[in-house]
Protein backbone atom coordinates (compact mmCIF):
# COMPACT_ATOMS: atom_id res chain seq x y z
CA UNK A 1 0.00 0.00 0.00
CA UNK A 2 1.31 3.44 -0.91
CA UNK A 3 -0.08 6.66 0.46
CA UNK A 4 -0.40 9.03 -2.49
CA UNK A 5 -1.73 12.08 -0.70
CA UNK A 6 -2.83 13.10 2.75
CA UNK A 7 -4.37 16.16 4.35
CA UNK A 8 -4.97 16.02 8.10
CA UNK A 9 -7.63 13.29 8.60
CA UNK A 10 -7.98 12.42 4.90
CA UNK A 11 -5.73 9.97 3.03
CA UNK A 12 -5.79 8.58 -0.49
CA UNK A 13 -3.83 5.35 -0.80
CA UNK A 14 -3.41 2.77 -3.53
CA UNK A 15 -5.82 -0.12 -3.40
CA UNK A 16 -4.41 -3.36 -2.01
CA UNK A 17 -4.58 -6.60 -3.94
CA UNK A 18 -6.43 -8.36 -1.12
CA UNK A 19 -9.90 -9.52 -0.22
CA UNK A 20 -10.31 -6.76 2.38
CA UNK A 21 -10.24 -4.00 -0.22
CA UNK A 22 -12.15 -6.12 -2.74
CA UNK A 23 -14.94 -6.77 -0.22
CA UNK A 24 -15.15 -3.06 0.48
CA UNK A 25 -15.73 -2.41 -3.23
CA UNK A 26 -18.42 -5.13 -3.35
CA UNK A 27 -20.23 -3.56 -0.40
CA UNK A 28 -19.91 0.01 -1.65
CA UNK A 29 -20.99 -0.82 -5.21
CA UNK A 30 -24.17 -2.40 -3.75
CA UNK A 31 -25.11 0.79 -1.86
CA UNK A 32 -28.14 2.53 -3.46
CA UNK A 33 -26.42 5.94 -3.51
CA UNK A 34 -23.49 4.43 -5.47
CA UNK A 35 -25.58 2.18 -7.75
CA UNK A 36 -27.64 5.21 -8.78
CA UNK A 37 -24.63 6.72 -10.58
CA UNK A 38 -21.97 4.02 -11.02
CA UNK A 39 -22.79 1.60 -13.89
CA UNK A 40 -26.56 1.66 -13.18
CA UNK A 41 -27.42 -0.79 -15.99
CA UNK A 42 -25.01 -3.42 -14.67
CA UNK A 43 -25.74 -5.69 -11.71
CA UNK A 44 -23.82 -4.96 -8.53
CA UNK A 45 -20.58 -6.94 -8.81
CA UNK A 46 -19.78 -9.89 -6.58
CA UNK A 47 -16.35 -10.65 -5.11
CA UNK A 48 -15.11 -12.55 -8.17
CA UNK A 49 -16.19 -9.77 -10.54
CA UNK A 50 -14.47 -7.16 -8.37
CA UNK A 51 -11.26 -9.23 -8.21
CA UNK A 52 -11.30 -9.60 -12.01
CA UNK A 53 -11.90 -5.89 -12.69
CA UNK A 54 -9.97 -4.19 -9.89
CA UNK A 55 -7.17 -6.74 -9.35
CA UNK A 56 -5.12 -5.63 -12.38
CA UNK A 57 -5.53 -2.02 -11.24
CA UNK A 58 -4.44 -2.84 -7.68
CA UNK A 59 -1.40 -4.72 -9.04
CA UNK A 60 -0.46 -1.86 -11.42
CA UNK A 61 -1.05 -4.10 -14.45
CA UNK A 62 -3.61 -1.67 -15.87
CA UNK A 63 -3.30 2.00 -16.91
CA UNK A 64 -5.90 2.89 -14.26
CA UNK A 65 -4.62 3.40 -10.70
CA UNK A 66 -7.15 2.22 -8.10
CA UNK A 67 -7.23 4.04 -4.76
CA UNK A 68 -9.04 3.86 -1.45
CA UNK A 69 -10.09 7.04 0.34
CA UNK A 70 -9.66 6.90 4.12
CA UNK A 71 -11.07 9.28 6.70
CA UNK A 72 -9.36 9.08 10.10
CA UNK A 73 -7.82 5.78 8.99
CA UNK A 74 -11.17 4.21 8.03
CA UNK A 75 -11.82 3.30 4.35
CA UNK A 76 -14.84 5.26 3.13
CA UNK A 77 -14.63 5.39 -0.68
CA UNK A 78 -12.97 4.64 -3.97
CA UNK A 79 -11.12 6.82 -6.47
CA UNK A 80 -9.32 5.90 -9.67
CA UNK A 81 -7.20 7.95 -12.03
CA UNK A 82 -5.67 7.41 -15.46
CA UNK A 83 -4.20 9.23 -18.43
CA UNK A 84 -6.92 9.70 -21.02
CA UNK A 85 -4.46 8.65 -23.75
CA UNK A 86 -4.54 5.13 -22.26
CA UNK A 87 -8.24 5.00 -23.22
CA UNK A 88 -8.28 6.63 -26.68
CA UNK A 89 -11.60 5.14 -27.83
CA UNK A 90 -13.42 6.49 -24.77
CA UNK A 91 -11.68 9.88 -25.04
CA UNK A 92 -12.68 10.13 -28.69
CA UNK A 93 -16.27 9.02 -28.02
CA UNK A 94 -16.55 11.68 -25.30
CA UNK A 95 -14.72 14.31 -27.39
CA UNK A 96 -12.12 14.85 -24.68
CA UNK A 97 -9.13 16.70 -26.14
CA UNK A 98 -6.50 14.64 -24.36
CA UNK A 99 -2.76 14.92 -24.52
CA UNK A 100 -0.23 12.88 -22.55
CA UNK A 101 -0.71 15.11 -19.49
CA UNK A 102 -4.52 15.06 -19.36
CA UNK A 103 -5.80 12.77 -16.62
CA UNK A 104 -9.24 11.45 -15.78
CA UNK A 105 -10.68 10.49 -12.42
CA UNK A 106 -13.73 8.60 -11.17
CA UNK A 107 -14.80 8.62 -7.55
CA UNK A 108 -17.52 7.52 -5.16
CA UNK A 109 -17.99 7.77 -1.43
CA UNK A 110 -19.16 4.32 -0.38
CA UNK A 111 -20.11 4.92 3.23
CA UNK A 112 -23.58 6.53 3.43
CA UNK A 113 -22.88 8.37 6.69
CA UNK A 114 -19.99 10.28 5.05
CA UNK A 115 -22.03 11.74 2.17
CA UNK A 116 -22.63 15.50 2.15
CA UNK A 117 -19.72 16.22 4.49
CA UNK A 118 -17.33 17.59 1.85
CA UNK A 119 -15.09 14.52 1.87
CA UNK A 120 -15.55 13.83 -1.86
CA UNK A 121 -14.57 17.41 -2.73
CA UNK A 122 -11.51 17.18 -0.49
CA UNK A 123 -10.44 13.81 -1.93
CA UNK A 124 -10.83 15.01 -5.53
CA UNK A 125 -8.92 18.21 -4.81
CA UNK A 126 -6.18 16.28 -3.00
CA UNK A 127 -5.72 13.82 -5.88
CA UNK A 128 -5.79 16.57 -8.51
CA UNK A 129 -3.03 18.40 -6.64
CA UNK A 130 -1.08 15.11 -6.46
CA UNK A 131 -1.53 14.56 -10.22
CA UNK A 132 -0.41 18.11 -11.00
CA UNK A 133 2.64 18.10 -8.73
CA UNK A 134 3.80 14.49 -8.99
CA UNK A 135 2.56 13.29 -12.37
CA UNK A 136 2.75 16.52 -14.39
CA UNK A 137 -0.98 16.79 -15.10
CA UNK A 138 -1.89 19.91 -17.05
CA UNK A 139 -5.60 19.09 -16.82
CA UNK A 140 -8.00 16.63 -15.23
CA UNK A 141 -11.12 15.93 -17.29
CA UNK A 142 -14.10 13.96 -16.04
CA UNK A 143 -17.73 13.43 -16.82
CA UNK A 144 -20.75 13.41 -14.54
CA UNK A 145 -24.42 12.99 -15.33
CA UNK A 146 -26.26 16.26 -15.87
CA UNK A 147 -28.73 15.22 -13.17
CA UNK A 148 -26.04 14.41 -10.57
CA UNK A 149 -26.07 17.84 -8.93
CA UNK A 150 -24.25 16.65 -5.78
CA UNK A 151 -21.24 15.52 -7.85
CA UNK A 152 -21.26 18.69 -9.95
CA UNK A 153 -21.15 20.89 -6.83
CA UNK A 154 -18.33 18.79 -5.36
CA UNK A 155 -16.28 19.01 -8.56
CA UNK A 156 -16.86 22.75 -8.90
CA UNK A 157 -15.67 23.26 -5.31
CA UNK A 158 -12.55 21.27 -6.27
CA UNK A 159 -11.79 23.67 -9.14
CA UNK A 160 -13.58 22.03 -12.08
CA UNK A 161 -15.66 23.95 -14.59
CA UNK A 162 -18.36 22.69 -16.92
CA UNK A 163 -17.16 22.69 -20.53
CA UNK A 164 -20.01 21.11 -22.53
CA UNK A 165 -22.56 18.33 -22.53
CA UNK A 166 -21.47 14.93 -23.89
CA UNK A 167 -22.98 11.46 -24.15
CA UNK A 168 -21.28 8.99 -21.82
CA UNK A 169 -20.31 5.56 -23.10
CA UNK A 170 -22.09 4.12 -20.01
CA UNK A 171 -25.83 3.59 -20.28
CA UNK A 172 -28.92 4.08 -18.14
CA UNK A 173 -31.97 2.18 -19.30
CA UNK A 174 -30.02 1.13 -22.39
CA UNK A 175 -29.43 4.73 -23.51
CA UNK A 176 -26.15 6.62 -23.41
CA UNK A 177 -26.21 9.05 -20.52
CA UNK A 178 -26.13 12.84 -21.00
CA UNK A 179 -23.23 14.21 -18.94
CA UNK A 180 -21.21 17.31 -18.29
CA UNK A 181 -17.59 17.25 -19.35
CA UNK A 182 -15.85 19.06 -16.50
CA UNK A 183 -12.21 20.13 -16.54
CA UNK A 184 -9.76 21.37 -13.94
CA UNK A 185 -6.64 22.97 -15.40
CA UNK A 186 -3.44 22.73 -13.39
CA UNK A 187 -2.35 25.71 -11.30
CA UNK A 188 0.44 26.48 -13.75
CA UNK A 189 -2.05 26.43 -16.62
CA UNK A 190 -4.41 28.75 -14.69
CA UNK A 191 -1.64 31.19 -13.72
CA UNK A 192 -1.67 34.47 -15.65
CA UNK A 193 0.96 34.70 -18.37
CA UNK A 194 3.28 37.69 -18.64
PyMOL commands that set and color helices and strands:
alter all, ss='L'
color gray80, all
select helices_A, chain A and resi 19-29+32-35+47-58+84-93+112-114+119-135+149-157+187-190
alter helices_A, ss='H'
color red, helices_A
select strands_A, chain A and resi 3-7+10-14+65-71+74-83+102-109+139-145+161-172+175-185
alter strands_A, ss='S'
color yellow, strands_A
deselect
rebuild
show_as cartoon
